[in-house]
Amino acid sequence: MSYAVHFMLSWGLSAPLTVPKGTKQRLLDHVAGVERLLNLKRVASTQRYRSEGDTKANGPDYPDRWDYFDRDWSDIEDELLCKTIEDHNAWVVFTFEQFEEWAKTPFTPTAFIKESEVLTPEDARELWPGFEKLTVPVERWSGDYYRARMEHLFEVMRGRPSCGVTFDAKPLSQQQAGAVIRLFSEYLDAEDLRLEVVQSPGRGFNGLDRLASLSYDDGGYWCDGCSKPIDYHFIGQCERRKCPLKSEDES
């Protein structure tokens, strides 16, 4: 698989960006909130990243970095930890895409956002530590976080880039991708979500392309007659005359 690096290994802005007014403060507020909630500390790049050769090539003004390795998050509930990190990582990708857009086409005021401001390389140094993606230890995964990670992998395996990840091979079929998810579930599905590729009645998977939990109401129902999980929206529409679920729906 290929991974977009986003802000990884970058040192800051090379030139000012014209952005919507208030952008800098919103970015600062997000970074400060994540630092406060996760008790993240900033460390000078000289301590972990900078070599003598790098300094000669790029100058001394590297931004600080977050030092979150071996951070004790035991006092944060799993759900809050997972949601905070998931939201933060999505914010990193979204901000990168915005910066790309503004670098190509500087923002101009609109009827909704009537003023602009300039984000300078000096401003960006305050933000740059927050552009690091974070990870949740597997043993801390909540059910929702597990589902989100599997949905992400399912999209990638089906040939649809997700969060900067691209599948460098022929996309897997729905059945194949679903089988991989089931393989992962043996080790990662602590809440027994039993994610499956649910489908509409008939032959094959009929283009319906989503993961859902068979253990909860958002998923579907296992049809013993069809030997496959059926999307709950389509219960009663099976083409098989003696479909058990069709009979159940009619009753």
C-alpha positions as a Markdown table, in Angstrom:
| # | Residue | x | y | z |
|---|---|---|---|---|
| 1 | Met | 0.0 | 0.0 | 0.0 |
| 2 | Ser | 1.0 | 3.6 | -0.6 |
| 3 | Tyr | 0.7 | 6.2 | 2.1 |
| 4 | Ala | 0.4 | 10.0 | 1.7 |
| 5 | Val | 2.9 | 11.7 | 4.0 |
| 6 | His | 0.8 | 14.8 | 4.6 |
| 7 | Phe | 2.8 | 16.9 | 7.0 |
| 8 | Met | 5.3 | 14.1 | 7.9 |
| 9 | Leu | 8.9 | 15.1 | 7.7 |
| 10 | Ser | 8.0 | 18.7 | 6.8 |
| 11 | Trp | 9.5 | 21.7 | 8.6 |
| 12 | Gly | 6.9 | 24.3 | 8.0 |
| 13 | Leu | 5.5 | 26.7 | 5.4 |
| 14 | Ser | 7.8 | 27.8 | 2.7 |
| 15 | Ala | 5.7 | 30.9 | 1.9 |
| 16 | Pro | 2.8 | 32.7 | 3.5 |
| 17 | Leu | -0.8 | 31.5 | 2.8 |
| 18 | Thr | -3.8 | 33.7 | 2.3 |
| 19 | Val | -6.6 | 32.0 | 4.3 |
| 20 | Pro | -10.1 | 32.8 | 5.7 |
| 21 | Lys | -10.0 | 35.2 | 8.6 |
| 22 | Gly | -9.9 | 33.3 | 11.9 |
| 23 | Thr | -8.1 | 30.3 | 10.5 |
| 24 | Lys | -5.0 | 30.7 | 12.6 |
| 25 | Gln | -6.9 | 30.9 | 15.8 |
| 26 | Arg | -9.1 | 27.9 | 15.0 |
| 27 | Leu | -6.0 | 25.9 | 14.2 |
| 28 | Leu | -4.3 | 27.0 | 17.5 |
| 29 | Asp | -7.4 | 26.2 | 19.5 |
| 30 | His | -7.5 | 22.6 | 18.1 |
| 31 | Val | -3.8 | 22.0 | 18.8 |
| 32 | Ala | -4.1 | 23.4 | 22.3 |
| 33 | Gly | -7.2 | 21.3 | 23.0 |
| 34 | Val | -5.5 | 18.0 | 21.9 |
| 35 | Glu | -2.4 | 18.8 | 23.9 |
| 36 | Arg | -4.4 | 19.6 | 27.0 |
| 37 | Leu | -6.6 | 16.5 | 26.8 |
| 38 | Leu | -3.8 | 14.0 | 26.0 |
| 39 | Asn | -1.2 | 15.7 | 28.1 |
| 40 | Leu | 1.2 | 16.1 | 25.2 |
| 41 | Lys | 4.5 | 17.8 | 25.6 |
| 42 | Arg | 6.5 | 19.7 | 23.0 |
| 43 | Val | 10.1 | 18.8 | 22.6 |
| 44 | Ala | 12.7 | 20.6 | 20.5 |
| 45 | Ser | 13.6 | 18.8 | 17.3 |
| 46 | Thr | 17.2 | 19.0 | 18.4 |
| 47 | Gln | 16.5 | 16.3 | 20.9 |
| 48 | Arg | 15.1 | 13.7 | 18.5 |
| 49 | Tyr | 15.1 | 14.7 | 14.9 |
| 50 | Arg | 17.9 | 17.0 | 13.9 |
| 51 | Ser | 21.3 | 15.8 | 12.7 |
| 52 | Glu | 24.3 | 18.0 | 11.8 |
| 53 | Gly | 23.7 | 17.3 | 8.1 |
| 54 | Asp | 20.0 | 18.3 | 8.4 |
| 55 | Thr | 21.0 | 21.6 | 10.1 |
| 56 | Lys | 23.4 | 22.4 | 7.3 |
| 57 | Ala | 20.8 | 21.6 | 4.6 |
| 58 | Asn | 17.7 | 23.1 | 6.2 |
| 59 | Gly | 18.8 | 25.7 | 8.7 |
| 60 | Pro | 18.3 | 25.7 | 12.5 |
| 61 | Asp | 14.7 | 26.7 | 12.7 |
| 62 | Tyr | 13.0 | 23.3 | 12.8 |
| 63 | Pro | 9.6 | 23.3 | 14.6 |
| 64 | Asp | 9.1 | 21.4 | 17.8 |
| 65 | Arg | 7.5 | 18.0 | 17.9 |
| 66 | Trp | 5.0 | 16.2 | 20.1 |
| 67 | Asp | 6.6 | 13.6 | 22.4 |
| 68 | Tyr | 3.8 | 11.2 | 22.9 |
| 69 | Phe | 5.7 | 7.9 | 23.0 |
| 70 | Asp | 5.2 | 6.0 | 26.3 |
| 71 | Arg | 2.7 | 8.7 | 27.3 |
| 72 | Asp | 0.5 | 7.5 | 30.2 |
| 73 | Trp | -3.2 | 7.7 | 29.0 |
| 74 | Ser | -4.5 | 5.4 | 31.7 |
| 75 | Asp | -6.6 | 8.1 | 33.2 |
| 76 | Ile | -8.5 | 8.7 | 29.9 |
| 77 | Glu | -11.5 | 6.5 | 29.1 |
| 78 | Asp | -11.1 | 4.4 | 26.0 |
| 79 | Glu | -14.0 | 6.0 | 24.2 |
| 80 | Leu | -12.7 | 9.5 | 24.7 |
| 81 | Leu | -9.1 | 8.6 | 23.8 |
| 82 | Cys | -10.2 | 6.9 | 20.6 |
| 83 | Lys | -12.5 | 9.7 | 19.5 |
| 84 | Thr | -10.0 | 12.4 | 20.3 |
| 85 | Ile | -7.3 | 10.7 | 18.2 |
| 86 | Glu | -9.6 | 9.8 | 15.4 |
| 87 | Asp | -10.9 | 13.3 | 15.1 |
| 88 | His | -7.4 | 14.8 | 15.3 |
| 89 | Asn | -6.0 | 12.5 | 12.6 |
| 90 | Ala | -9.0 | 13.5 | 10.3 |
| 91 | Trp | -8.3 | 17.1 | 11.1 |
| 92 | Val | -4.6 | 16.7 | 10.0 |
| 93 | Val | -5.7 | 15.3 | 6.6 |
| 94 | Phe | -8.4 | 18.0 | 6.1 |
| 95 | Thr | -5.9 | 20.8 | 7.1 |
| 96 | Phe | -3.3 | 19.4 | 4.7 |
| 97 | Glu | -5.8 | 19.4 | 1.9 |
| 98 | Gln | -6.9 | 23.0 | 2.7 |
| 99 | Phe | -3.2 | 24.2 | 2.7 |
| 100 | Glu | -2.7 | 22.6 | -0.7 |
| 101 | Glu | -5.8 | 24.4 | -2.0 |
| 102 | Trp | -4.7 | 27.7 | -0.6 |
| 103 | Ala | -1.2 | 27.3 | -1.9 |
| 104 | Lys | -2.5 | 26.9 | -5.4 |
| 105 | Thr | -5.3 | 29.5 | -5.1 |
| 106 | Pro | -5.1 | 32.0 | -2.3 |
| 107 | Phe | -8.4 | 32.5 | -0.5 |
| 108 | Thr | -10.5 | 35.4 | -1.7 |
| 109 | Pro | -13.4 | 36.8 | 0.4 |
| 110 | Thr | -16.9 | 35.5 | -0.3 |
| 111 | Ala | -20.4 | 36.4 | 0.7 |
| 112 | Phe | -20.1 | 34.0 | 3.7 |
| 113 | Ile | -16.5 | 34.7 | 4.7 |
| 114 | Lys | -15.9 | 38.4 | 4.0 |
| 115 | Glu | -12.3 | 38.8 | 5.2 |
| 116 | Ser | -9.0 | 37.0 | 4.8 |
| 117 | Glu | -5.8 | 36.9 | 6.7 |
| 118 | Val | -2.2 | 35.8 | 6.1 |
| 119 | Leu | -0.7 | 32.7 | 7.7 |
| 120 | Thr | 3.0 | 33.2 | 7.8 |
| 121 | Pro | 5.8 | 30.6 | 8.2 |
| 122 | Glu | 6.4 | 32.1 | 11.7 |
| 123 | Asp | 2.7 | 31.6 | 12.5 |
| 124 | Ala | 2.9 | 28.0 | 11.3 |
| 125 | Arg | 5.8 | 27.1 | 13.6 |
| 126 | Glu | 3.3 | 27.5 | 16.5 |
| 127 | Leu | 1.0 | 24.9 | 14.8 |
| 128 | Trp | 3.4 | 22.5 | 13.3 |
| 129 | Pro | 3.7 | 20.1 | 16.3 |
| 130 | Gly | -0.1 | 19.5 | 16.0 |
| 131 | Phe | 0.2 | 18.2 | 12.5 |
| 132 | Glu | 1.4 | 14.9 | 13.7 |
| 133 | Lys | -0.9 | 11.9 | 13.4 |
| 134 | Leu | -1.4 | 9.9 | 16.6 |
| 135 | Thr | -2.1 | 6.2 | 17.2 |
| 136 | Val | -4.3 | 4.4 | 19.7 |
| 137 | Pro | -2.8 | 1.2 | 21.3 |
| 138 | Val | -4.8 | -1.8 | 20.1 |
| 139 | Glu | -5.7 | -2.8 | 23.6 |
| 140 | Arg | -7.4 | 0.6 | 24.1 |
| 141 | Trp | -9.6 | 0.4 | 20.9 |
| 142 | Ser | -13.2 | 1.0 | 21.5 |
| 143 | Gly | -15.9 | -0.7 | 19.4 |
| 144 | Asp | -16.5 | 2.5 | 17.3 |
| 145 | Tyr | -12.8 | 2.9 | 16.7 |
| 146 | Tyr | -12.4 | -0.7 | 15.6 |
| 147 | Arg | -15.3 | -0.2 | 13.2 |
| 148 | Ala | -13.8 | 3.0 | 11.8 |
| 149 | Arg | -10.4 | 1.3 | 11.2 |
| 150 | Met | -12.0 | -1.7 | 9.5 |
| 151 | Glu | -14.2 | 0.6 | 7.3 |
| 152 | His | -11.1 | 2.5 | 6.4 |
| 153 | Leu | -9.3 | -0.8 | 5.4 |
| 154 | Phe | -12.3 | -2.1 | 3.6 |
| 155 | Glu | -12.4 | 1.1 | 1.4 |
| 156 | Val | -8.7 | 0.8 | 0.7 |
| 157 | Met | -8.9 | -2.9 | -0.2 |
| 158 | Arg | -11.8 | -2.2 | -2.5 |
| 159 | Gly | -9.6 | 0.2 | -4.5 |
| 160 | Arg | -10.9 | 3.5 | -3.0 |
| 161 | Pro | -8.2 | 5.6 | -1.5 |
| 162 | Ser | -9.0 | 6.5 | 2.1 |
| 163 | Cys | -7.2 | 9.0 | 4.5 |
| 164 | Gly | -4.2 | 9.0 | 2.1 |
| 165 | Val | -3.8 | 5.3 | 1.9 |
| 166 | Thr | -3.9 | 3.6 | -1.6 |
| 167 | Phe | -4.0 | -0.1 | -2.4 |
| 168 | Asp | -1.2 | -0.8 | -4.8 |
| 169 | Ala | -2.7 | -3.9 | -6.3 |
| 170 | Lys | -5.9 | -5.1 | -8.1 |
| 171 | Pro | -8.8 | -4.2 | -5.8 |
| 172 | Leu | -10.2 | -7.1 | -3.8 |
| 173 | Ser | -13.8 | -8.2 | -4.5 |
| 174 | Gln | -16.4 | -7.5 | -1.8 |
| 175 | Gln | -16.2 | -11.2 | -0.7 |
| 176 | Gln | -12.4 | -11.1 | -0.5 |
| 177 | Ala | -12.2 | -7.8 | 1.4 |
| 178 | Gly | -14.9 | -9.1 | 3.8 |
| 179 | Ala | -12.9 | -12.3 | 4.4 |
| 180 | Val | -9.8 | -10.2 | 5.3 |
| 181 | Ile | -12.0 | -8.2 | 7.8 |
| 182 | Arg | -13.2 | -11.4 | 9.4 |
| 183 | Leu | -9.6 | -12.5 | 9.7 |
| 184 | Phe | -8.7 | -9.4 | 11.6 |
| 185 | Ser | -11.7 | -9.7 | 13.8 |
| 186 | Glu | -10.3 | -12.8 | 15.5 |
| 187 | Tyr | -7.7 | -10.5 | 17.1 |
| 188 | Leu | -9.2 | -7.1 | 17.2 |
| 189 | Asp | -13.0 | -7.3 | 17.6 |
| 190 | Ala | -13.1 | -7.1 | 21.4 |
| 191 | Glu | -16.8 | -6.1 | 21.4 |
| 192 | Asp | -18.0 | -8.8 | 19.0 |
| 193 | Leu | -19.3 | -6.5 | 16.3 |
| 194 | Arg | -19.0 | -9.2 | 13.7 |
| 195 | Leu | -18.6 | -6.9 | 10.8 |
| 196 | Glu | -19.7 | -8.3 | 7.4 |
| 197 | Val | -20.3 | -7.1 | 3.9 |
| 198 | Val | -24.1 | -7.0 | 3.9 |
| 199 | Gln | -26.0 | -7.3 | 0.6 |
| 200 | Ser | -29.3 | -7.1 | -1.1 |
| 201 | Pro | -31.2 | -10.2 | -2.2 |
| 202 | Gly | -30.4 | -12.0 | -5.4 |
| 203 | Arg | -27.3 | -13.4 | -7.0 |
| 204 | Gly | -23.9 | -12.0 | -6.1 |
| 205 | Phe | -23.4 | -8.9 | -4.0 |
| 206 | Asn | -25.3 | -6.6 | -6.4 |
| 207 | Gly | -23.1 | -3.6 | -5.9 |
| 208 | Leu | -24.1 | -3.0 | -2.3 |
| 209 | Asp | -20.7 | -2.2 | -0.8 |
| 210 | Arg | -20.7 | -1.6 | 2.9 |
| 211 | Leu | -19.6 | -3.1 | 6.2 |
| 212 | Ala | -22.1 | -3.5 | 9.0 |
| 213 | Ser | -22.3 | -5.2 | 12.3 |
| 214 | Leu | -24.4 | -8.4 | 12.5 |
| 215 | Ser | -24.4 | -8.0 | 16.3 |
| 216 | Tyr | -26.3 | -4.7 | 16.3 |
| 217 | Asp | -29.3 | -3.2 | 14.6 |
| 218 | Asp | -27.4 | -1.3 | 12.0 |
| 219 | Gly | -26.2 | -4.4 | 10.3 |
| 220 | Gly | -28.4 | -7.1 | 8.8 |
| 221 | Tyr | -29.6 | -10.6 | 9.3 |
| 222 | Trp | -27.9 | -13.9 | 8.5 |
| 223 | Cys | -30.0 | -15.8 | 6.0 |
| 224 | Asp | -29.6 | -19.6 | 6.5 |
| 225 | Gly | -31.2 | -20.2 | 3.1 |
| 226 | Cys | -28.9 | -17.9 | 1.2 |
| 227 | Ser | -25.9 | -18.5 | 3.5 |
| 228 | Lys | -25.1 | -14.8 | 3.5 |
| 229 | Pro | -25.7 | -11.6 | 5.5 |
| 230 | Ile | -28.6 | -9.6 | 4.1 |
| 231 | Asp | -29.1 | -5.8 | 4.5 |
| 232 | Tyr | -32.0 | -5.1 | 6.8 |
| 233 | His | -33.4 | -2.7 | 4.3 |
| 234 | Phe | -34.1 | -5.6 | 1.9 |
| 235 | Ile | -35.6 | -8.2 | 4.2 |
| 236 | Gly | -38.6 | -9.7 | 2.5 |
| 237 | Gln | -37.4 | -8.9 | -1.1 |
| 238 | Cys | -35.4 | -12.1 | -1.7 |
| 239 | Glu | -36.0 | -13.8 | -5.0 |
| 240 | Arg | -35.9 | -17.3 | -3.4 |
| 241 | Arg | -39.4 | -18.6 | -3.0 |
| 242 | Lys | -38.6 | -20.3 | 0.3 |
| 243 | Cys | -36.3 | -17.7 | 1.8 |
| 244 | Pro | -36.5 | -18.1 | 5.6 |
| 245 | Leu | -36.2 | -14.3 | 6.1 |
| 246 | Lys | -38.9 | -13.6 | 3.5 |
| 247 | Ser | -41.2 | -15.9 | 5.4 |
| 248 | Glu | -40.3 | -14.3 | 8.7 |
| 249 | Asp | -41.0 | -10.8 | 7.2 |
| 250 | Glu | -44.4 | -11.9 | 5.9 |
| 251 | Ser | -45.4 | -13.3 | 9.3 |
